[in-house]
Amino acid sequence: MPSLAVARELQSRGHDALFIGTQRGLESKLVPAAGFSIEWIDIGGLKRVGLLRAARTAFQLPSSVLRCLQLLGKHSAAAVFSMGGYVAGPVMIAAWLRRIPMILMEPNAMPGMVSRAMGKFVRKALVSFDEAARFFPKGATERTGLPVREAFFQIESRSGGDGFTVLVTGGSRGSQALNAASRAAWPLLREEGVRVRFVLQSGAAQAGGLAAAFAQSGLEGRVTVFIDDMPAAYQEADLVVSRSGAGAVAELAAAGKPSILVPFPFAADDHQRHNAEAMARAGGAVVIPESQFDGRRLSAEIQRFATNPAELARMSAGARSLSRRGAAQRAASLLEELALRH
């Protein structure tokens, strides 16, 4: 999605944007739907994929690099934009071999393996967290954040006069850990008489059982499979409980929303923990490991925040301190500059 935002900005300035990806990835659906051209390579991951898959990837790498060399020449690429990830590896190697300038946008506090390996060859690394800068050449980083919809920046602070609303979201598919803790917290909140409105974005798999349990809890709010308008959901929330992927953290920062972050413990390079800790250091979040996150802990944290508006205000300011507007525009401007020199 950030790459598409940059591509749209380039297109608005009269340039062509070509994507390179795999037919298995999400880009195979999103890029053509957005009206951009895409060329295919065959490459897989190396981390946490098993010995057979890693060996297959190593075997695919030379032919994928050769394919990318041909594609960059065929399309007369003047600059390359990368978000890292295993698909980016062959493209970045080919760009380096062809001496085509590269810009890398690193959304996580802990860069992935490809970003760490190829970062020394990029002209500019656009980061979301200062913690990521140490992995790139000195003076080559700039903190731009991720492209985030303007609607998130326009969210106003809550007055707190109409009750306390908690939004729990585990992504489009939901999170079993967040769902289970929410379900266990509902009767505890009811017993304590906490005036709280609870909105749970559950994903499809557990929606039916969770909706039935919530209906019996007596709390205000709703369980929903998917939230189409996330800025609107953030607007009505006083506290957000979430995983800590780069996109989620960027949106929380733009919206200035206090949060409880529960990092997914199996994320590559443990990047969700690093993202969450960076947000916590800025004062915008409380971090709870999944192993310590249950209904009793969630209920206690909600009760604490519901009676402490001053802390919520401080956390809101801390979250906003990590936000940056105009990331896509800045990336496009740098790409133009490098392309003209090239």
C-alpha positions in Angstrom: 0.0 0.0 0.0 2.8 2.5 0.7 4.4 1.6 -2.7 1.0 2.3 -4.4 0.8 5.7 -2.6 4.3 6.6 -4.0 3.4 5.3 -7.5 0.2 7.4 -7.5 2.2 10.5 -6.6 4.8 9.8 -9.4 1.9 9.2 -11.8 0.4 12.6 -10.9 3.7 14.2 -11.8 3.7 12.7 -15.3 6.0 9.6 -14.6 5.5 5.9 -15.3 5.6 3.5 -12.4 6.4 -0.2 -12.9 6.0 -2.8 -10.2 8.0 -6.1 -9.9 6.4 -8.8 -7.8 5.3 -12.4 -7.5 2.1 -13.9 -8.7 1.6 -15.4 -5.2 1.8 -12.1 -3.4 -0.9 -9.6 -2.6 0.6 -7.3 -5.2 -0.8 -9.6 -7.9 -4.3 -8.3 -7.0 -3.7 -4.8 -5.7 -1.4 -3.5 -8.4 -3.4 -4.3 -11.5 -6.6 -3.2 -9.7 -4.9 0.2 -9.1 -4.1 0.5 -12.8 -0.3 0.0 -12.7 1.8 -2.3 -14.8 3.5 -5.2 -13.0 6.2 -7.7 -14.2 6.6 -11.1 -12.5 9.6 -12.9 -10.9 9.8 -16.2 -9.1 11.4 -15.9 -5.7 10.5 -17.0 -2.1 11.6 -16.1 1.4 14.6 -17.4 3.4 13.6 -16.9 7.0 11.3 -19.3 8.9 10.4 -21.2 5.7 12.2 -24.5 6.3 15.3 -25.9 4.8 13.6 -27.1 1.5 12.0 -23.7 0.8 15.2 -21.8 1.7 17.2 -24.0 -0.7 14.6 -23.4 -3.4 14.9 -19.6 -2.9 18.7 -19.8 -3.1 18.4 -21.7 -6.4 15.9 -19.1 -7.8 18.0 -16.1 -6.9 20.4 -16.0 -9.8 17.7 -16.4 -12.4 15.5 -13.8 -10.6 18.4 -11.3 -10.6 18.9 -11.9 -14.4 15.2 -11.4 -15.0 15.3 -8.1 -13.1 18.4 -7.0 -15.0 16.4 -7.5 -18.2 13.3 -5.8 -16.9 15.1 -2.7 -15.6 16.8 -2.4 -19.0 13.6 -3.1 -21.0 11.7 -0.4 -19.2 14.7 2.1 -19.0 14.3 2.4 -15.2 15.8 5.7 -14.0 15.4 5.0 -10.2 14.2 2.1 -8.0 11.9 2.4 -4.9 11.9 -0.5 -2.5 10.0 -1.4 0.7 12.3 -4.3 1.4 11.0 -7.9 1.8 12.2 -11.0 0.0 10.7 -9.9 -3.4 12.9 -6.8 -3.3 16.1 -8.7 -3.0 16.6 -9.6 -6.7 15.4 -6.2 -7.8 17.8 -4.3 -5.6 20.7 -6.5 -6.6 19.9 -5.9 -10.3 19.6 -2.1 -9.7 23.0 -2.1 -8.0 24.6 -4.0 -10.9 23.1 -1.5 -13.3 24.1 1.4 -11.2 20.5 2.6 -11.0 19.9 4.8 -7.9 17.7 3.3 -5.1 15.6 4.6 -2.4 14.5 2.3 0.4 11.5 3.0 2.7 11.9 1.0 5.9 8.7 1.0 7.9 9.9 -1.0 10.9 12.2 -0.1 13.9 14.0 -3.4 13.1 14.7 -3.6 9.3 14.3 -6.9 7.6 17.1 -9.1 6.2 17.0 -7.6 2.7 16.9 -4.1 3.9 19.9 -4.7 6.2 21.9 -6.4 3.5 21.1 -4.0 0.7 20.8 -0.8 2.8 24.5 0.1 2.3 23.9 0.5 -1.4 20.9 2.9 -1.3 21.1 6.6 -1.8 18.5 7.3 0.8 16.7 5.3 3.5 13.4 6.7 4.5 12.6 5.5 8.0 9.7 5.6 10.4 11.7 5.2 13.6 15.1 6.7 14.6 16.0 3.2 15.9 16.3 2.0 12.3 18.9 4.6 11.3 21.8 2.6 12.7 21.4 -0.1 10.0 22.1 2.4 7.1 25.1 4.6 6.1 25.5 7.7 8.3 23.8 10.6 6.8 21.7 8.5 4.4 18.5 8.3 6.5 15.6 10.6 6.7 12.6 10.1 9.0 9.5 10.5 6.8 7.2 7.9 8.3 4.9 5.8 6.1 2.3 7.2 3.7 -0.9 7.4 5.8 -4.3 8.6 4.6 -4.9 12.2 5.4 -8.1 11.2 7.3 -6.0 9.8 10.1 -4.2 13.1 10.6 -7.5 14.9 10.8 -8.8 12.9 13.8 -9.6 15.2 16.7 -8.9 14.5 20.3 -11.7 13.0 22.3 -13.4 15.1 25.0 -14.3 12.0 27.1 -17.7 13.4 27.9 -19.8 10.5 26.4 -18.2 7.5 28.1 -15.0 5.6 27.4 -14.6 3.7 24.1 -12.1 0.9 23.5 -11.3 -0.3 20.0 -9.7 -3.7 19.7 -8.4 -4.5 16.3 -6.2 -7.4 15.2 -6.0 -6.6 11.5 -8.4 -7.7 8.7 -8.3 -11.4 9.8 -8.5 -10.6 13.5 -6.3 -11.9 16.2 -7.0 -15.0 18.3 -5.0 -13.6 21.3 -6.8 -10.2 21.2 -10.2 -11.9 20.7 -9.7 -14.3 23.6 -8.5 -11.5 26.0 -11.5 -9.3 25.0 -14.0 -12.1 25.6 -12.5 -12.8 29.0 -12.5 -9.1 30.0 -16.1 -8.5 29.3 -17.6 -10.1 32.4 -14.9 -8.6 34.5 -15.6 -5.1 33.3 -19.3 -5.7 33.8 -18.7 -6.9 37.4 -16.6 -3.8 38.2 -19.3 -1.5 36.8 -16.9 0.2 34.4 -18.8 2.5 32.0 -17.1 1.4 28.8 -18.1 1.0 25.2 -16.3 -1.9 23.5 -15.7 -2.3 19.8 -14.0 -5.5 18.6 -12.9 -6.1 15.1 -12.7 -9.9 15.3 -12.1 -11.2 11.8 -14.4 -13.8 10.2 -13.3 -17.0 11.9 -14.5 -16.3 15.4 -17.1 -13.6 14.8 -20.3 -15.7 15.5 -19.2 -16.9 18.9 -17.8 -13.6 20.0 -20.9 -11.7 19.0 -23.1 -14.0 21.0 -20.8 -13.7 24.1 -20.7 -9.9 23.7 -24.5 -9.8 23.5 -24.7 -11.6 26.9 -22.1 -9.3 28.5 -24.4 -6.3 28.8 -21.8 -3.9 27.6 -22.3 -1.2 25.0 -20.6 -1.6 21.7 -20.4 -4.2 19.0 -18.4 -7.1 17.5 -17.7 -6.7 13.8 -15.9 -8.9 11.3 -14.2 -6.0 9.4 -14.0 -2.2 9.8 -14.3 -0.4 6.4 -13.8 3.1 7.8 -10.9 2.8 10.2 -10.4 6.6 10.6 -14.0 6.8 11.8 -13.4 4.0 14.2 -10.3 5.7 15.6 -12.3 8.9 15.9 -14.7 7.4 18.4 -12.1 5.5 20.4 -10.4 6.7 23.5 -8.0 3.8 23.6 -6.9 1.3 20.9 -5.7 -2.2 21.5 -3.7 -3.5 18.6 -0.9 -5.5 17.1 2.1 -3.4 16.2 2.8 -3.9 12.5 4.3 -0.9 10.7 1.0 0.2 9.2 -0.9 0.0 12.4 1.7 2.0 14.3 1.9 4.6 11.6 -1.9 5.1 11.7 -1.9 5.3 15.5 0.8 8.0 15.4 -1.0 10.0 12.7 -4.3 9.8 14.7 -2.6 10.5 18.0 -4.3 7.6 19.7 -3.2 6.1 23.0 -2.7 2.4 22.6 -2.0 -1.0 24.2 0.2 -2.8 21.8 0.5 -6.6 21.8 3.2 -7.6 19.4 2.8 -10.7 17.3 5.5 -12.9 18.7 6.3 -14.7 15.5 6.9 -11.7 13.3 10.1 -11.8 11.2 13.0 -10.4 13.1 10.6 -9.7 16.0 9.9 -6.4 14.3 6.5 -5.9 15.9 8.1 -5.9 19.4 10.7 -3.3 18.2 7.9 -1.1 16.7 5.9 -1.3 19.9 8.8 -0.5 22.1 9.7 2.5 19.9 6.1 3.8 20.3 6.3 3.2 24.1 9.6 5.1 24.3 7.9 8.0 22.6 5.2 7.8 25.3 2.4 6.8 23.0 1.7 3.2 24.1 1.8 0.5 26.7 3.4 -2.7 25.5 2.2 -6.1 26.8 3.7 -9.3 25.5 1.2 -11.8 24.2 2.2 -14.3 26.9 1.1 -11.8 29.6 -2.0 -10.6 27.8 -5.3 -12.0 29.1 -8.7 -10.8 30.1 -7.7 -9.8 33.6 -4.8 -7.7 32.4 -6.9 -6.1 29.7 -9.7 -5.3 32.1 -7.3 -3.8 34.6 -5.6 -1.6 31.9 -9.0 -0.4 30.6 -10.1 0.5 34.2 -6.8 2.4 34.7 -7.0 4.4 31.6 -10.8 5.1 31.9 -10.1 7.0 35.1 -6.9 8.8 34.0 -7.6 11.3 31.2 -4.3 13.2 31.9 -2.3 10.0 31.1 -4.3 9.5 27.9 -3.6 13.1 26.8 0.1 12.6 27.4 0.1 9.3 25.4 -1.8 11.0 22.6 0.9 13.7 22.3 3.6 11.0 22.5 2.0 9.0 19.6 1.7 12.1 17.5 5.4 12.9 18.0 6.2 9.9 15.7 3.9 11.0 12.9 5.0 12.6 9.7 2.9 14.0 6.8 3.8 13.8 3.2 5.8 10.6 3.1 4.7 9.6 -0.4 5.4 13.1 -1.8 8.9 13.2 -0.2 9.7 9.8 -1.7 8.5 10.8 -5.1 10.6 14.1 -5.0 13.7 12.1 -4.1 13.1 9.6 -6.8 12.7 12.5 -9.3 16.0 14.1 -8.2 17.9 10.8 -8.4 16.4 9.9 -11.8 17.3 13.3 -13.3 21.0 12.9 -12.1 21.1 9.3 -13.4 
